[in-house]
Amino acid sequence: MAVISIHELEAAINFWRGRSPSTSDELSLCKEACALSRPYALLIVQRQSSLPTERLEDEARAAWEHYERFKNGQHD
C-alpha cells in the first residue's frame, strides 16, 4: 500500500499550480490542484501526516500519478 505524505501532496499541488497558474484576477486552482487540495485539507484538519493512495478520489489519483511520472523523469 503506497502512502503519500502531506509534504509530497503539497509538492504535487505546487507542481500543478506551476503548470496551470491562475491568470489575472482569477484566484482559482486548476482542476488537478483542486482535486489534490481536498485530501491535503483533510490531512490538516485531521492532524494526519500521510494517507494511503487508495483514499484518493479518481481525479486526485490521476493528478497524483501524473505528478509522480513527471517527478520520476517520465515527462509527457
N, CA, C and O atoms as a Tripos MOL2 file, in Angstrom:
@<TRIPOS>MOLECULE
protein
  304   303    76     0     0
PROTEIN
NO_CHARGES

@<TRIPOS>ATOM
      1 N           0.8490   -1.1840    0.0000 N.3       1 MET1
      2 CA          0.0000    0.0000    0.0000 C.3       1 MET1
      3 C           0.8890    1.2400    0.0000 C.2       1 MET1
      4 O           1.6570    1.4560    0.9370 O.2       1 MET1
      5 N           0.7870    2.0470   -1.0400 N.am      2 ALA2
      6 CA          1.5640    3.2800   -1.1410 C.3       2 ALA2
      7 C           0.9420    4.3590   -0.2560 C.2       2 ALA2
      8 O          -0.2780    4.4520   -0.1150 O.2       2 ALA2
      9 N           1.8150    5.1630    0.3290 N.am      3 VAL3
     10 CA          1.3830    6.2340    1.2290 C.3       3 VAL3
     11 C           1.9550    7.5540    0.7210 C.2       3 VAL3
     12 O           3.1010    7.6120    0.2760 O.2       3 VAL3
     13 N           1.1560    8.6020    0.7890 N.am      4 ILE4
     14 CA          1.5710    9.9350    0.3620 C.3       4 ILE4
     15 C           1.6810   10.8120    1.6010 C.2       4 ILE4
     16 O           0.7270   10.9240    2.3710 O.2       4 ILE4
     17 N           2.8350   11.4300    1.7950 N.am      5 SER5
     18 CA          2.9810   12.3430    2.9320 C.3       5 SER5
     19 C           2.3360   13.6840    2.5940 C.2       5 SER5
     20 O           2.1350   14.0160    1.4260 O.2       5 SER5
     21 N           2.0200   14.4340    3.6210 N.am      6 ILE6
     22 CA          1.4290   15.7530    3.4200 C.3       6 ILE6
     23 C           2.3820   16.6540    2.6320 C.2       6 ILE6
     24 O           1.9420   17.4970    1.8510 O.2       6 ILE6
     25 N           3.6910   16.4710    2.8400 N.am      7 HIS7
     26 CA          4.6790   17.2770    2.1220 C.3       7 HIS7
     27 C           4.7090   16.9170    0.6400 C.2       7 HIS7
     28 O           4.8510   17.7940   -0.2120 O.2       7 HIS7
     29 N           4.5780   15.6340    0.3330 N.am      8 GLU8
     30 CA          4.5330   15.2050   -1.0700 C.3       8 GLU8
     31 C           3.2700   15.7180   -1.7480 C.2       8 GLU8
     32 O           3.3010   16.1310   -2.9080 O.2       8 GLU8
     33 N           2.1660   15.6890   -1.0220 N.am      9 LEU9
     34 CA          0.9050   16.1870   -1.5630 C.3       9 LEU9
     35 C           1.0010   17.6840   -1.8470 C.2       9 LEU9
     36 O           0.5140   18.1580   -2.8730 O.2       9 LEU9
     37 N           1.6240   18.4170   -0.9460 N.am     10 GLU10
     38 CA          1.8170   19.8510   -1.1530 C.3      10 GLU10
     39 C           2.7070   20.1070   -2.3720 C.2      10 GLU10
     40 O           2.4440   21.0280   -3.1460 O.2      10 GLU10
     41 N           3.7490   19.3070   -2.5470 N.am     11 ALA11
     42 CA          4.6290   19.4460   -3.7100 C.3      11 ALA11
     43 C           3.8570   19.1890   -5.0000 C.2      11 ALA11
     44 O           4.0680   19.8800   -5.9980 O.2      11 ALA11
     45 N           2.9690   18.2040   -4.9860 N.am     12 ALA12
     46 CA          2.1640   17.9000   -6.1690 C.3      12 ALA12
     47 C           1.2090   19.0520   -6.4890 C.2      12 ALA12
     48 O           1.0220   19.3980   -7.6550 O.2      12 ALA12
     49 N           0.6150   19.6360   -5.4700 N.am     13 ILE13
     50 CA         -0.2720   20.7830   -5.6780 C.3      13 ILE13
     51 C           0.5190   21.9410   -6.2940 C.2      13 ILE13
     52 O           0.0590   22.5860   -7.2360 O.2      13 ILE13
     53 N           1.7030   22.1930   -5.7560 N.am     14 ASN14
     54 CA          2.5360   23.2750   -6.2900 C.3      14 ASN14
     55 C           2.9990   22.9900   -7.7160 C.2      14 ASN14
     56 O           3.1190   23.9110   -8.5250 O.2      14 ASN14
     57 N           3.2570   21.7280   -8.0280 N.am     15 PHE15
     58 CA          3.5910   21.3330   -9.3960 C.3      15 PHE15
     59 C           2.4620   21.7380  -10.3350 C.2      15 PHE15
     60 O           2.7010   22.3620  -11.3680 O.2      15 PHE15
     61 N           1.2330   21.3830   -9.9740 N.am     16 TRP16
     62 CA          0.0960   21.7050  -10.8310 C.3      16 TRP16
     63 C          -0.1620   23.2040  -10.8890 C.2      16 TRP16
     64 O          -0.5500   23.7210  -11.9360 O.2      16 TRP16
     65 N           0.0460   23.9050   -9.7900 N.am     17 ARG17
     66 CA         -0.1090   25.3630   -9.7980 C.3      17 ARG17
     67 C           0.9050   25.9980  -10.7370 C.2      17 ARG17
     68 O           0.6040   26.9890  -11.4020 O.2      17 ARG17
     69 N           2.1090   25.4290  -10.7930 N.am     18 GLY18
     70 CA          3.1340   25.9350  -11.7010 C.3      18 GLY18
     71 C           2.8260   25.6670  -13.1560 C.2      18 GLY18
     72 O           3.1480   26.4720  -14.0300 O.2      18 GLY18
     73 N           2.2020   24.5330  -13.4120 N.am     19 ARG19
     74 CA          1.8570   24.1780  -14.8000 C.3      19 ARG19
     75 C           0.6340   24.9300  -15.2940 C.2      19 ARG19
     76 O           0.5400   25.2560  -16.4780 O.2      19 ARG19
     77 N          -0.3010   25.2080  -14.3990 N.am     20 SER20
     78 CA         -1.5400   25.8990  -14.7660 C.3      20 SER20
     79 C          -1.8400   26.9990  -13.7530 C.2      20 SER20
     80 O          -2.7800   26.8840  -12.9660 O.2      20 SER20
     81 N          -1.0380   28.0700  -13.7720 N.am     21 PRO21
     82 CA         -1.2540   29.1270  -12.7720 C.3      21 PRO21
     83 C          -2.5460   29.8940  -13.0270 C.2      21 PRO21
     84 O          -3.0620   29.9270  -14.1440 O.2      21 PRO21
     85 N          -3.0510   30.5050  -11.9680 N.am     22 SER22
     86 CA         -4.2080   31.3880  -12.1050 C.3      22 SER22
     87 C          -3.7960   32.5830  -12.9470 C.2      22 SER22
     88 O          -2.6470   33.0220  -12.9020 O.2      22 SER22
     89 N          -4.7360   33.0990  -13.7090 N.am     23 THR23
     90 CA         -4.4420   34.2500  -14.5510 C.3      23 THR23
     91 C          -5.2650   35.4490  -14.1170 C.2      23 THR23
     92 O          -6.3690   35.2920  -13.5960 O.2      23 THR23
     93 N          -4.7380   36.6360  -14.3270 N.am     24 SER24
     94 CA         -5.3540   37.9290  -13.9990 C.3      24 SER24
     95 C          -5.9260   37.9170  -12.5870 C.2      24 SER24
     96 O          -5.2230   37.5720  -11.6380 O.2      24 SER24
     97 N          -7.1900   38.2880  -12.4410 N.am     25 ASP25
     98 CA         -7.8000   38.3800  -11.1190 C.3      25 ASP25
     99 C          -8.4010   37.0560  -10.6550 C.2      25 ASP25
    100 O          -8.9570   36.9620   -9.5610 O.2      25 ASP25
    101 N          -8.2820   36.0470  -11.4940 N.am     26 GLU26
    102 CA         -8.8470   34.7370  -11.1760 C.3      26 GLU26
    103 C          -8.0010   34.0760  -10.0820 C.2      26 GLU26
    104 O          -6.7880   33.9370  -10.2340 O.2      26 GLU26
    105 N          -8.6270   33.6800   -9.0110 N.am     27 LEU27
    106 CA         -7.9030   33.0640   -7.8970 C.3      27 LEU27
    107 C          -8.3470   31.6280   -7.6910 C.2      27 LEU27
    108 O          -8.5440   31.1910   -6.5560 O.2      27 LEU27
    109 N          -8.5050   30.8960   -8.7770 N.am     28 SER28
    110 CA         -8.9410   29.5120   -8.6560 C.3      28 SER28
    111 C          -7.8270   28.5720   -9.0740 C.2      28 SER28
    112 O          -6.9870   28.9100   -9.9090 O.2      28 SER28
    113 N          -7.8320   27.3970   -8.4870 N.am     29 LEU29
    114 CA         -6.8470   26.3740   -8.8240 C.3      29 LEU29
    115 C          -7.2930   25.6170  -10.0680 C.2      29 LEU29
    116 O          -8.4860   25.5240  -10.3550 O.2      29 LEU29
    117 N          -6.3270   25.0810  -10.8000 N.am     30 CYS30
    118 CA         -6.6750   24.2080  -11.9120 C.3      30 CYS30
    119 C          -7.3250   22.9460  -11.3310 C.2      30 CYS30
    120 O          -7.2330   22.6950  -10.1290 O.2      30 CYS30
    121 N          -7.9780   22.1590  -12.1820 N.am     31 LYS31
    122 CA         -8.7380   21.0090  -11.6800 C.3      31 LYS31
    123 C          -7.8590   19.9950  -10.9560 C.2      31 LYS31
    124 O          -8.3030   19.3820   -9.9850 O.2      31 LYS31
    125 N          -6.6140   19.8060  -11.4120 N.am     32 GLU32
    126 CA         -5.7210   18.8400  -10.7710 C.3      32 GLU32
    127 C          -5.3140   19.3010   -9.3690 C.2      32 GLU32
    128 O          -5.3660   18.5260   -8.4140 O.2      32 GLU32
    129 N          -4.9090   20.5720   -9.2570 N.am     33 ALA33
    130 CA         -4.5340   21.1140   -7.9460 C.3      33 ALA33
    131 C          -5.7370   21.1250   -7.0090 C.2      33 ALA33
    132 O          -5.6050   20.8470   -5.8170 O.2      33 ALA33
    133 N          -6.8950   21.4440   -7.5440 N.am     34 CYS34
    134 CA         -8.1120   21.4430   -6.7390 C.3      34 CYS34
    135 C          -8.4190   20.0410   -6.2090 C.2      34 CYS34
    136 O          -8.7640   19.8770   -5.0380 O.2      34 CYS34
    137 N          -8.2930   19.0430   -7.0680 N.am     35 ALA35
    138 CA         -8.5640   17.6600   -6.6580 C.3      35 ALA35
    139 C          -7.6050   17.2190   -5.5540 C.2      35 ALA35
    140 O          -8.0040   16.5030   -4.6360 O.2      35 ALA35
    141 N          -6.3540   17.6390   -5.6380 N.am     36 LEU36
    142 CA         -5.3670   17.2690   -4.6180 C.3      36 LEU36
    143 C          -5.5010   18.1020   -3.3480 C.2      36 LEU36
    144 O          -5.0730   17.6740   -2.2760 O.2      36 LEU36
    145 N          -6.0890   19.2840   -3.4630 N.am     37 SER37
    146 CA         -6.2330   20.1430   -2.2920 C.3      37 SER37
    147 C          -7.2510   19.5970   -1.2940 C.2      37 SER37
    148 O          -7.1540   19.8750   -0.0990 O.2      37 SER37
    149 N          -8.2120   18.8340   -1.7680 N.am     38 ARG38
    150 CA         -9.2090   18.2650   -0.8530 C.3      38 ARG38
    151 C          -8.5780   17.2730    0.1240 C.2      38 ARG38
    152 O          -8.7730   17.4230    1.3300 O.2      38 ARG38
    153 N          -7.8290   16.2660   -0.3390 N.am     39 PRO39
    154 CA         -7.1970   15.3710    0.6350 C.3      39 PRO39
    155 C          -6.1280   16.0940    1.4660 C.2      39 PRO39
    156 O          -5.8970   15.7280    2.6180 O.2      39 PRO39
    157 N          -5.4860   17.0980    0.9030 N.am     40 TYR40
    158 CA         -4.4980   17.8820    1.6470 C.3      40 TYR40
    159 C          -5.1760   18.5880    2.8300 C.2      40 TYR40
    160 O          -4.6790   18.5550    3.9560 O.2      40 TYR40
    161 N          -6.3040   19.2160    2.5550 N.am     41 ALA41
    162 CA         -7.0510   19.9010    3.6180 C.3      41 ALA41
    163 C          -7.5210   18.9040    4.6840 C.2      41 ALA41
    164 O          -7.4760   19.1980    5.8790 O.2      41 ALA41
    165 N          -7.9680   17.7300    4.2440 N.am     42 LEU42
    166 CA         -8.3920   16.7060    5.2040 C.3      42 LEU42
    167 C          -7.2570   16.2880    6.1280 C.2      42 LEU42
    168 O          -7.4630   16.1060    7.3280 O.2      42 LEU42
    169 N          -6.0710   16.1360    5.5740 N.am     43 LEU43
    170 CA         -4.9170   15.7790    6.4040 C.3      43 LEU43
    171 C          -4.6710   16.8480    7.4600 C.2      43 LEU43
    172 O          -4.3800   16.5330    8.6140 O.2      43 LEU43
    173 N          -4.7860   18.1000    7.0680 N.am     44 ILE44
    174 CA         -4.5700   19.1960    8.0150 C.3      44 ILE44
    175 C          -5.6290   19.1710    9.1090 C.2      44 ILE44
    176 O          -5.3020   19.2330   10.2950 O.2      44 ILE44
    177 N          -6.8910   19.0820    8.7170 N.am     45 VAL45
    178 CA         -7.9910   19.1050    9.6810 C.3      45 VAL45
    179 C          -7.9180   17.9050   10.6310 C.2      45 VAL45
    180 O          -8.1790   18.0340   11.8270 O.2      45 VAL45
    181 N          -7.5650   16.7520   10.0920 N.am     46 GLN46
    182 CA         -7.4990   15.5360   10.9030 C.3      46 GLN46
    183 C          -6.1560   15.3730   11.6100 C.2      46 GLN46
    184 O          -5.9300   14.3850   12.3080 O.2      46 GLN46
    185 N          -5.2780   16.3390   11.4250 N.am     47 ARG47
    186 CA         -3.9440   16.3100   12.0370 C.3      47 ARG47
    187 C          -3.1910   15.0210   11.7120 C.2      47 ARG47
    188 O          -2.5780   14.3950   12.5770 O.2      47 ARG47
    189 N          -3.2620   14.6460   10.4290 N.am     48 GLN48
    190 CA         -2.5720   13.4650    9.9250 C.3      48 GLN48
    191 C          -1.3790   13.9120    9.0900 C.2      48 GLN48
    192 O          -1.3630   15.0330    8.5830 O.2      48 GLN48
    193 N          -0.3930   13.0560    8.9450 N.am     49 SER49
    194 CA          0.7920   13.4200    8.1710 C.3      49 SER49
    195 C           0.8820   12.6740    6.8430 C.2      49 SER49
    196 O           1.7580   12.9650    6.0290 O.2      49 SER49
    197 N          -0.0120   11.7160    6.6180 N.am     50 SER50
    198 CA          0.0110   10.9630    5.3630 C.3      50 SER50
    199 C          -1.3260   10.2670    5.1450 C.2      50 SER50
    200 O          -2.1640   10.1850    6.0430 O.2      50 SER50
    201 N          -1.5000    9.7660    3.9160 N.am     51 LEU51
    202 CA         -2.6880    8.9940    3.6030 C.3      51 LEU51
    203 C          -2.3410    7.9590    2.5460 C.2      51 LEU51
    204 O          -1.4470    8.1780    1.7280 O.2      51 LEU51
    205 N          -3.0430    6.8330    2.5600 N.am     52 PRO52
    206 CA         -2.8160    5.8250    1.5210 C.3      52 PRO52
    207 C          -3.3970    6.3050    0.1880 C.2      52 PRO52
    208 O          -4.4280    6.9770    0.1610 O.2      52 PRO52
    209 N          -2.7400    5.9610   -0.8980 N.am     53 THR53
    210 CA         -3.2170    6.3890   -2.2110 C.3      53 THR53
    211 C          -4.6190    5.8750   -2.5070 C.2      53 THR53
    212 O          -5.3480    6.4860   -3.2890 O.2      53 THR53
    213 N          -5.0040    4.7660   -1.8980 N.am     54 GLU54
    214 CA         -6.3420    4.2070   -2.1270 C.3      54 GLU54
    215 C          -7.4430    5.1540   -1.6740 C.2      54 GLU54
    216 O          -8.5840    5.0310   -2.1210 O.2      54 GLU54
    217 N          -7.1230    6.0950   -0.7970 N.am     55 ARG55
    218 CA         -8.1370    7.0360   -0.3040 C.3      55 ARG55
    219 C          -8.3580    8.2110   -1.2520 C.2      55 ARG55
    220 O          -9.2730    9.0090   -1.0460 O.2      55 ARG55
    221 N          -7.5330    8.3230   -2.2850 N.am     56 LEU56
    222 CA         -7.7140    9.4200   -3.2480 C.3      56 LEU56
    223 C          -8.8890    9.1280   -4.1730 C.2      56 LEU56
    224 O          -9.0840    7.9930   -4.6070 O.2      56 LEU56
    225 N          -9.6630   10.1600   -4.4650 N.am     57 GLU57
    226 CA        -10.7170   10.0300   -5.4650 C.3      57 GLU57
    227 C         -10.0600    9.9270   -6.8370 C.2      57 GLU57
    228 O          -8.8770   10.2320   -6.9860 O.2      57 GLU57
    229 N         -10.8140    9.5030   -7.8260 N.am     58 ASP58
    230 CA        -10.2670    9.2380   -9.1620 C.3      58 ASP58
    231 C          -9.4990   10.4170   -9.7470 C.2      58 ASP58
    232 O          -8.3910   10.2380  -10.2520 O.2      58 ASP58
    233 N         -10.0670   11.6200   -9.6870 N.am     59 GLU59
    234 CA         -9.4140   12.7900  -10.2760 C.3      59 GLU59
    235 C          -8.1170   13.1280   -9.5320 C.2      59 GLU59
    236 O          -7.1160   13.4840  -10.1540 O.2      59 GLU59
    237 N          -8.1380   13.0160   -8.2170 N.am     60 ALA60
    238 CA         -6.9360   13.2720   -7.4230 C.3      60 ALA60
    239 C          -5.8800   12.2050   -7.6930 C.2      60 ALA60
    240 O          -4.6910   12.5120   -7.7760 O.2      60 ALA60
    241 N          -6.3100   10.9610   -7.8290 N.am     61 ARG61
    242 CA         -5.3620    9.8750   -8.1150 C.3      61 ARG61
    243 C          -4.6970   10.0910   -9.4740 C.2      61 ARG61
    244 O          -3.4920    9.8840   -9.6140 O.2      61 ARG61
    245 N          -5.4680   10.5020  -10.4650 N.am     62 ALA62
    246 CA         -4.9120   10.7570  -11.7960 C.3      62 ALA62
    247 C          -3.8990   11.9050  -11.7420 C.2      62 ALA62
    248 O          -2.8340   11.8210  -12.3530 O.2      62 ALA62
    249 N          -4.2280   12.9700  -11.0160 N.am     63 ALA63
    250 CA         -3.3050   14.1040  -10.8800 C.3      63 ALA63
    251 C          -2.0400   13.6710  -10.1470 C.2      63 ALA63
    252 O          -0.9370   14.0670  -10.5240 O.2      63 ALA63
    253 N          -2.1930   12.8630   -9.1050 N.am     64 TRP64
    254 CA         -1.0510   12.3720   -8.3410 C.3      64 TRP64
    255 C          -0.1590   11.4900   -9.2170 C.2      64 TRP64
    256 O           1.0620   11.6480   -9.2190 O.2      64 TRP64
    257 N          -0.7600   10.5730   -9.9500 N.am     65 GLU65
    258 CA          0.0130    9.6580  -10.7860 C.3      65 GLU65
    259 C           0.7610   10.4060  -11.8860 C.2      65 GLU65
    260 O           1.8960   10.0560  -12.2090 O.2      65 GLU65
    261 N           0.1400   11.4280  -12.4610 N.am     66 HIS66
    262 CA          0.8140   12.2400  -13.4780 C.3      66 HIS66
    263 C           2.0110   12.9530  -12.8490 C.2      66 HIS66
    264 O           3.0970   12.9720  -13.4300 O.2      66 HIS66
    265 N           1.8220   13.5320  -11.6820 N.am     67 TYR67
    266 CA          2.9130   14.2000  -10.9660 C.3      67 TYR67
    267 C           4.0460   13.2120  -10.6790 C.2      67 TYR67
    268 O           5.2150   13.5410  -10.8800 O.2      67 TYR67
    269 N           3.7180   12.0250  -10.2200 N.am     68 GLU68
    270 CA          4.7210   11.0050   -9.9200 C.3      68 GLU68
    271 C           5.5190   10.6270  -11.1700 C.2      68 GLU68
    272 O           6.7410   10.4900  -11.1080 O.2      68 GLU68
    273 N           4.8370   10.4590  -12.2960 N.am     69 ARG69
    274 CA          5.5340   10.1360  -13.5530 C.3      69 ARG69
    275 C           6.4870   11.2660  -13.9220 C.2      69 ARG69
    276 O           7.6290   11.0130  -14.3070 O.2      69 ARG69
    277 N           6.0330   12.4970  -13.8110 N.am     70 PHE70
    278 CA          6.8720   13.6440  -14.1320 C.3      70 PHE70
    279 C           8.0830   13.6930  -13.2060 C.2      70 PHE70
    280 O           9.2100   13.8970  -13.6580 O.2      70 PHE70
    281 N           7.8490   13.5070  -11.9200 N.am     71 LYS71
    282 CA          8.9100   13.5520  -10.9170 C.3      71 LYS71
    283 C           9.9570   12.4530  -11.1770 C.2      71 LYS71
    284 O          11.1410   12.6390  -10.8950 O.2      71 LYS71
    285 N           9.5210   11.3470  -11.6980 N.am     72 ASN72
    286 CA         10.4170   10.2150  -11.9690 C.3      72 ASN72
    287 C          11.0160   10.2590  -13.3790 C.2      72 ASN72
    288 O          11.5700    9.2700  -13.8570 O.2      72 ASN72
    289 N          10.8960   11.4230  -14.0390 N.am     73 GLY73
    290 CA         11.5430   11.6000  -15.3210 C.3      73 GLY73
    291 C          10.7680   11.1150  -16.5210 C.2      73 GLY73
    292 O          11.3120   11.0480  -17.6230 O.2      73 GLY73
    293 N           9.5210   10.7790  -16.3330 N.am     74 GLN74
    294 CA          8.6800   10.3140  -17.4440 C.3      74 GLN74
    295 C           7.8080   11.4640  -17.9150 C.2      74 GLN74
    296 O           6.5890   11.4270  -17.7480 O.2      74 GLN74
    297 N           8.4180   12.4790  -18.5000 N.am     75 HIS75
    298 CA          7.7100   13.6950  -18.9390 C.3      75 HIS75
    299 C           6.8290   13.4040  -20.1410 C.2      75 HIS75
    300 O           7.1670   12.5960  -21.0060 O.2      75 HIS75
    301 N           5.6710   14.0970  -20.1710 N.am     76 ASP76
    302 CA          4.8390   13.9980  -21.3730 C.3      76 ASP76
    303 C           4.8950   15.2600  -22.1630 C.2      76 ASP76
    304 O           4.2560   15.3620  -23.2100 O.2      76 ASP76
@<TRIPOS>BOND
     1     1     2 1
     2     2     3 1
     3     3     4 2
     4     3     5 am
     5     5     6 1
     6     6     7 1
     7     7     8 2
     8     7     9 am
     9     9    10 1
    10    10    11 1
    11    11    12 2
    12    11    13 am
    13    13    14 1
    14    14    15 1
    15    15    16 2
    16    15    17 am
    17    17    18 1
    18    18    19 1
    19    19    20 2
    20    19    21 am
    21    21    22 1
    22    22    23 1
    23    23    24 2
    24    23    25 am
    25    25    26 1
    26    26    27 1
    27    27    28 2
    28    27    29 am
    29    29    30 1
    30    30    31 1
    31    31    32 2
    32    31    33 am
    33    33    34 1
    34    34    35 1
    35    35    36 2
    36    35    37 am
    37    37    38 1
    38    38    39 1
    39    39    40 2
    40    39    41 am
    41    41    42 1
    42    42    43 1
    43    43    44 2
    44    43    45 am
    45    45    46 1
    46    46    47 1
    47    47    48 2
    48    47    49 am
    49    49    50 1
    50    50    51 1
    51    51    52 2
    52    51    53 am
    53    53    54 1
    54    54    55 1
    55    55    56 2
    56    55    57 am
    57    57    58 1
    58    58    59 1
    59    59    60 2
    60    59    61 am
    61    61    62 1
    62    62    63 1
    63    63    64 2
    64    63    65 am
    65    65    66 1
    66    66    67 1
    67    67    68 2
    68    67    69 am
    69    69    70 1
    70    70    71 1
    71    71    72 2
    72    71    73 am
    73    73    74 1
    74    74    75 1
    75    75    76 2
    76    75    77 am
    77    77    78 1
    78    78    79 1
    79    79    80 2
    80    79    81 am
    81    81    82 1
    82    82    83 1
    83    83    84 2
    84    83    85 am
    85    85    86 1
    86    86    87 1
    87    87    88 2
    88    87    89 am
    89    89    90 1
    90    90    91 1
    91    91    92 2
    92    91    93 am
    93    93    94 1
    94    94    95 1
    95    95    96 2
    96    95    97 am
    97    97    98 1
    98    98    99 1
    99    99   100 2
   100    99   101 am
   101   101   102 1
   102   102   103 1
   103   103   104 2
   104   103   105 am
   105   105   106 1
   106   106   107 1
   107   107   108 2
   108   107   109 am
   109   109   110 1
   110   110   111 1
   111   111   112 2
   112   111   113 am
   113   113   114 1
   114   114   115 1
   115   115   116 2
   116   115   117 am
   117   117   118 1
   118   118   119 1
   119   119   120 2
   120   119   121 am
   121   121   122 1
   122   122   123 1
   123   123   124 2
   124   123   125 am
   125   125   126 1
   126   126   127 1
   127   127   128 2
   128   127   129 am
   129   129   130 1
   130   130   131 1
   131   131   132 2
   132   131   133 am
   133   133   134 1
   134   134   135 1
   135   135   136 2
   136   135   137 am
   137   137   138 1
   138   138   139 1
   139   139   140 2
   140   139   141 am
   141   141   142 1
   142   142   143 1
   143   143   144 2
   144   143   145 am
   145   145   146 1
   146   146   147 1
   147   147   148 2
   148   147   149 am
   149   149   150 1
   150   150   151 1
   151   151   152 2
   152   151   153 am
   153   153   154 1
   154   154   155 1
   155   155   156 2
   156   155   157 am
   157   157   158 1
   158   158   159 1
   159   159   160 2
   160   159   161 am
   161   161   162 1
   162   162   163 1
   163   163   164 2
   164   163   165 am
   165   165   166 1
   166   166   167 1
   167   167   168 2
   168   167   169 am
   169   169   170 1
   170   170   171 1
   171   171   172 2
   172   171   173 am
   173   173   174 1
   174   174   175 1
   175   175   176 2
   176   175   177 am
   177   177   178 1
   178   178   179 1
   179   179   180 2
   180   179   181 am
   181   181   182 1
   182   182   183 1
   183   183   184 2
   184   183   185 am
   185   185   186 1
   186   186   187 1
   187   187   188 2
   188   187   189 am
   189   189   190 1
   190   190   191 1
   191   191   192 2
   192   191   193 am
   193   193   194 1
   194   194   195 1
   195   195   196 2
   196   195   197 am
   197   197   198 1
   198   198   199 1
   199   199   200 2
   200   199   201 am
   201   201   202 1
   202   202   203 1
   203   203   204 2
   204   203   205 am
   205   205   206 1
   206   206   207 1
   207   207   208 2
   208   207   209 am
   209   209   210 1
   210   210   211 1
   211   211   212 2
   212   211   213 am
   213   213   214 1
   214   214   215 1
   215   215   216 2
   216   215   217 am
   217   217   218 1
   218   218   219 1
   219   219   220 2
   220   219   221 am
   221   221   222 1
   222   222   223 1
   223   223   224 2
   224   223   225 am
   225   225   226 1
   226   226   227 1
   227   227   228 2
   228   227   229 am
   229   229   230 1
   230   230   231 1
   231   231   232 2
   232   231   233 am
   233   233   234 1
   234   234   235 1
   235   235   236 2
   236   235   237 am
   237   237   238 1
   238   238   239 1
   239   239   240 2
   240   239   241 am
   241   241   242 1
   242   242   243 1
   243   243   244 2
   244   243   245 am
   245   245   246 1
   246   246   247 1
   247   247   248 2
   248   247   249 am
   249   249   250 1
   250   250   251 1
   251   251   252 2
   252   251   253 am
   253   253   254 1
   254   254   255 1
   255   255   256 2
   256   255   257 am
   257   257   258 1
   258   258   259 1
   259   259   260 2
   260   259   261 am
   261   261   262 1
   262   262   263 1
   263   263   264 2
   264   263   265 am
   265   265   266 1
   266   266   267 1
   267   267   268 2
   268   267   269 am
   269   269   270 1
   270   270   271 1
   271   271   272 2
   272   271   273 am
   273   273   274 1
   274   274   275 1
   275   275   276 2
   276   275   277 am
   277   277   278 1
   278   278   279 1
   279   279   280 2
   280   279   281 am
   281   281   282 1
   282   282   283 1
   283   283   284 2
   284   283   285 am
   285   285   286 1
   286   286   287 1
   287   287   288 2
   288   287   289 am
   289   289   290 1
   290   290   291 1
   291   291   292 2
   292   291   293 am
   293   293   294 1
   294   294   295 1
   295   295   296 2
   296   295   297 am
   297   297   298 1
   298   298   299 1
   299   299   300 2
   300   299   301 am
   301   301   302 1
   302   302   303 1
   303   303   304 2
@<TRIPOS>SUBSTRUCTURE
     1 MET1         2 RESIDUE 1 A MET
     2 ALA2         6 RESIDUE 1 A ALA
     3 VAL3        10 RESIDUE 1 A VAL
     4 ILE4        14 RESIDUE 1 A ILE
     5 SER5        18 RESIDUE 1 A SER
     6 ILE6        22 RESIDUE 1 A ILE
     7 HIS7        26 RESIDUE 1 A HIS
     8 GLU8        30 RESIDUE 1 A GLU
     9 LEU9        34 RESIDUE 1 A LEU
    10 GLU10       38 RESIDUE 1 A GLU
    11 ALA11       42 RESIDUE 1 A ALA
    12 ALA12       46 RESIDUE 1 A ALA
    13 ILE13       50 RESIDUE 1 A ILE
    14 ASN14       54 RESIDUE 1 A ASN
    15 PHE15       58 RESIDUE 1 A PHE
    16 TRP16       62 RESIDUE 1 A TRP
    17 ARG17       66 RESIDUE 1 A ARG
    18 GLY18       70 RESIDUE 1 A GLY
    19 ARG19       74 RESIDUE 1 A ARG
    20 SER20       78 RESIDUE 1 A SER
    21 PRO21       82 RESIDUE 1 A PRO
    22 SER22       86 RESIDUE 1 A SER
    23 THR23       90 RESIDUE 1 A THR
    24 SER24       94 RESIDUE 1 A SER
    25 ASP25       98 RESIDUE 1 A ASP
    26 GLU26      102 RESIDUE 1 A GLU
    27 LEU27      106 RESIDUE 1 A LEU
    28 SER28      110 RESIDUE 1 A SER
    29 LEU29      114 RESIDUE 1 A LEU
    30 CYS30      118 RESIDUE 1 A CYS
    31 LYS31      122 RESIDUE 1 A LYS
    32 GLU32      126 RESIDUE 1 A GLU
    33 ALA33      130 RESIDUE 1 A ALA
    34 CYS34      134 RESIDUE 1 A CYS
    35 ALA35      138 RESIDUE 1 A ALA
    36 LEU36      142 RESIDUE 1 A LEU
    37 SER37      146 RESIDUE 1 A SER
    38 ARG38      150 RESIDUE 1 A ARG
    39 PRO39      154 RESIDUE 1 A PRO
    40 TYR40      158 RESIDUE 1 A TYR
    41 ALA41      162 RESIDUE 1 A ALA
    42 LEU42      166 RESIDUE 1 A LEU
    43 LEU43      170 RESIDUE 1 A LEU
    44 ILE44      174 RESIDUE 1 A ILE
    45 VAL45      178 RESIDUE 1 A VAL
    46 GLN46      182 RESIDUE 1 A GLN
    47 ARG47      186 RESIDUE 1 A ARG
    48 GLN48      190 RESIDUE 1 A GLN
    49 SER49      194 RESIDUE 1 A SER
    50 SER50      198 RESIDUE 1 A SER
    51 LEU51      202 RESIDUE 1 A LEU
    52 PRO52      206 RESIDUE 1 A PRO
    53 THR53      210 RESIDUE 1 A THR
    54 GLU54      214 RESIDUE 1 A GLU
    55 ARG55      218 RESIDUE 1 A ARG
    56 LEU56      222 RESIDUE 1 A LEU
    57 GLU57      226 RESIDUE 1 A GLU
    58 ASP58      230 RESIDUE 1 A ASP
    59 GLU59      234 RESIDUE 1 A GLU
    60 ALA60      238 RESIDUE 1 A ALA
    61 ARG61      242 RESIDUE 1 A ARG
    62 ALA62      246 RESIDUE 1 A ALA
    63 ALA63      250 RESIDUE 1 A ALA
    64 TRP64      254 RESIDUE 1 A TRP
    65 GLU65      258 RESIDUE 1 A GLU
    66 HIS66      262 RESIDUE 1 A HIS
    67 TYR67      266 RESIDUE 1 A TYR
    68 GLU68      270 RESIDUE 1 A GLU
    69 ARG69      274 RESIDUE 1 A ARG
    70 PHE70      278 RESIDUE 1 A PHE
    71 LYS71      282 RESIDUE 1 A LYS
    72 ASN72      286 RESIDUE 1 A ASN
    73 GLY73      290 RESIDUE 1 A GLY
    74 GLN74      294 RESIDUE 1 A GLN
    75 HIS75      298 RESIDUE 1 A HIS
    76 ASP76      302 RESIDUE 1 A ASP
